Amino acid sequence: MTLKEKATFMTGDGWWKTYAFPRLGVPSIFMTDGPHGLRKASGSDITASVPATCFPTASCLASSWDPSLLEQVGAALGRECQANDVQLLLGPGNNLKRSPLGGRNFEYFSEDPLLGGKLAAAHIRGVQSEGVGATLKHYVANEQEYERIASSSNIDERTLREIYLRAFEIPVKEAQPDAVMCSYNRLNGVPVSEDPWSLDQVLRKEWGFQGFVVSDWGAVRDRVKGIQAGLNLEMPGSKAYNRDKIIRAVKKGQLKIQQLNEAAAQLLAVVLKLAQSRKPFATFDPVVHHRLARQAAAESLVLLKNEKNLLPLNPAKKMRLAVLGAFAKESRYQGGGSSQVNPTRLDCAYDEISKLAGPQIRLSYAEGYRFDGSTTPALLAESRKVARQSDVSLLFVGLPDSYESEGFDRSNFDIPKDHQKLVEEVAKIQPNLVVVLMNGSSVSMPWLKKPKAVLEAWLGGQAGGGAIADVLFGLVNPCGKLAETFPKRLEDTPAYPEFPGKNLETHYGEGLYVGYRHYDIRKIEPLFPFGYGLSYTTFAYSQIKASYKSSSTPSVHVEVTVKNTGKKAGKEIVQLYVHEQNPETPRPEKELKAFAKVYLQPGESKKVVFDIPEASLGYWDNLIHGRKVNPGVYDILVGPNSRHLPLVKSVRVKGLNNRPLPLNEKSMLKDVIRHPKGNAYYQTLLQATGLAGAIGKGLKKEKMSARERADIEKAARSLMAFLSELPLDRIGGFSEGKFGDDQLRKILKNINGL
Ligand code: BGC
C-alpha cells in the first residue's frame, strides 16, 4: 500500500464499510449493528433496515445465566449476517450497570463483570462460529448516556481492573472478538480513542487481543494520536479530512510510518479473514430463528412473586381470564437507538395467550392506557369493569418506548404514574392479579404488595409475547434470575449521588462497590437481590465439599448437590460466591466466581462441580501493580441467589504473588516487622528512635498504684501505635542524628537483599 492507501484504509468508506483496494486485491467488509439483531440499513433512510430476527435484548438474555443459549443466539445472528452479506456485527456490549437510570442498560448484560463477561464471550463465540466477526463494545467505562461523547469517567485503577476492565478482559481472553469498539467517553481525562494505556498496553499487550479496534461512531477526535494509541479504524468515514492529517503527520515525522503500518496490518488481517469467510449463498430460516427467540426469552423471564401458587394457570381449567394493558397487544420488546431491529414478525402476548388458552377459558381485554403510558378515566373504568368480571387478571405494565433509549438516560426510576394507578385500582377489585412487567432495566415497585404474582418479562424481542404465554400457562417452568439487583429506592443505588456526573466529569465514587457489592457492604436490603428468581418447583441444596488443589494452576474444587424437591421439572441456576476471611485490604463482602444452570426432574438430584482458579480469588493490588491472592481462609458460599447462600465451606489457600515488597525510606516500622528479613533489624530501628526506652523505664518501677500503671500502659499503647507507623526516614530526626541516613540505607539494602 502507498502512504495514501494506508491513510485511506484507516477510515471507513461511508457509514458501514471499509475501503476496498482492487489494485491490491483487498476487499471491503460490511459491518452493522448489533447486538440482539441485525440492523442493516436498507436504502438511504437511516431509520429503515432489512427484516431480521429481533432477539431479546441483553438484560433479558443475561437473566438466563446460560452461556450455551447465548452461543446459540450468537450463531443465529451470525447466520443472518451471512445471509445479508454482513462481515462484522457491532455487538455485544458489556458495559456495566452503575445505575438503573443508564439509558442503554437494556443493551448490557449485568452489574457483575464475571456474569457479563462469560455471557459476552458466549455471544462472541456464537457469532464467530459462523465466520462473522463480533465487536465487543463500548470499551471502556461508558456507563451513561448523558454527555457520553465527551464526558470523562474518572475511576481508580483497582476499580477499573476488578470491575470495568474485567468485563472486557474475560471475553477478550476467552473468545477473541475480531473487533473491539472503543467508547466515546474519556477515561480519567483521556479520550479512549486516543488512550495508549487502555487500547495498547492493556488490551493488546496484557490481554493478547488479536483483532482491530474500531471507534464508536464519531468517537475520533485526534486521528493521529488515535493511531499512535492503537485505534485502527475510524467510523464512520471522514473521507480526506483525517486521511490527509495522517499523511501530513507521517511526512512531518510526527507519526512514525511503522505505527501506521502496524495499525493497517492489524486491520488488514481481520478484513482478509472475514472476507474469506463470506458465504455468498447463505440463507437463514426466519421460522427457526423466531422459535429460538421465543425459547431464549422464555429461559430469561424472571418470576419475582407467586403467592399461593397463582401461577401457572391451567389452560384446561374453566376460567374467565382478563388481559389488561396496551403492552399485551402492542409489545414493548426492544429499546431505541442503534440496536433497533426491524423484526421479521412480531408476536404479542395477548394473541399467544389466546392460542394457548383452552376452550374453557373466556378471554377478555381492556387497553388500560395508551402506548405512551398515559391513561384516561374511561380507560381506567373499562379496565376495572373487565377485571371485575374475571377470575384472574393479567396486567401488563412497564416502561414505554420513550423512557428507555440510547442517547439519554432515564429521568426517573418509576413506571408511569398511570401504570401504577392501574395496578392499584385493579388490585382493589381483583385479588388474583398477575402483573407482567416489560422494561429493560429495574424499576421501583411501591405497589409490589398488591398483586399476587409478578413476572419480569424484560424487553423480550419479537417472540417475547409467546414466551410470556409459555410461562404463564406453565409450558415453560420459569428459570431466569436477575443479572442486576432490583433496589427498593433510587436513593439506595450505588451511584445515586454521582450519576450521571456534571460538567463532563463523572466520578465513579462507589468504586468497587457496584451492584450487589454495594448492597452487601452497606447492608441495604434490596427489593430483589442479584441472582434472584422463582420457579414453579423448589430446590434443595446440600453436601458441600471444597478443597484446595495445588498444581501449576492451583484451584479450589467445589462440589454441591442440588435436588428438585417439587413436583415439576425445572432448571436451577446454582451460584457460587467467595468471601475472604480477614482480608488485608478492603474487599467486597463476597463476589460471584462461578455459576451453573442445571435441569432436574421432580425428585432428581445432581452433583454440581466447580473448579475455581486460585488466581480468580484475588484482587488488584496497586502496590505490586498486579493481581494478588492473600494466603488465608476463604469461605465458599453456594445457593440460589446472592442473599440466600445456605451452603458454606471454608478452604485455606496458599496465595499468589505474595513476595514481600522491597522496603524503602517511606516504609513504616510495621512494614519492617512484616517483612521476613526485616524482623532482625526491627529492634535496632526502634531503639534508634530513642523513644521506646522511656516507656520501658516507667514500667520497670517497682512501686506503682494500679492507676499509675494503667496510665503508663495507656501512654505506651499510644506511643507504640505512633512508632509502628513511623516512616523510616523520620528515625534520623528523632535520633537527633545518632542514626544517620547511611545506616538506614545499609539496613534497607540488607533487608532487600541487594
Ligand atoms: C453506538 C454504537 C453503534 C454505532 C453504530 C453508536 O452511536 O454507540 O453502539 O454500534 O453507533 O450504529
Boltz pocket constraint, residues with backbone or C-beta under 6 A from the ligand:
constraints:
  - pocket:
      binder: B
      contacts: [[A, 33], [A, 34], [A, 90], [A, 137], [A, 216], [A, 217], [A, 338]]
      max_distance: 6.0
